[in-house]
Amino acid sequence: MRDSDGTLILHPGGPLRGGTAQTEGAAQQLGKPCLVLTLDRPVSELVAEIRRWLETEKIRVLNVAGPRESQAAGIYRQAYEVLVALFRSLAARAERR
C-alpha cells in the first residue's frame, strides 16, 4: 500500500473489519486515495465507478484489498470478475489510443 498511488477495497457489504478496516485506516493515515466498494451492483457499474476514480485520482499503481474468502464466502469470484472486467476495459481503451 505504501508504494501505491491508491487503494481499492472490494467487500460484500456491512462494516469493514479486521485487516480490511486496517487497510482503509492506513490509507487515510498516509493520505492516499481509497475507494471502498460493495460488490452488490452489476460489474459494469462497478467498473465505470473504478475507472472514473482511477482517472480523477491519477492512479497508476493500484493496491487492491478486501476480506479473504474464508471470511466472506464468494468474495474471490466476485472480486475476480470485477478486476478482469476492469483490466479488459483499460486495455481496450489503451488500444484505441
Buried (B, 14 or more C-beta within 10 A) or exposed (E): EEEBBBBBBBBBEEEBEEBBBEBBEBBEEEEBBBBBBEBEEEBEEBBBEBBEBBEEBEBEEBBBBBBEEEBBEEBBEBBEBBBEBBEEBBEEEEEEE
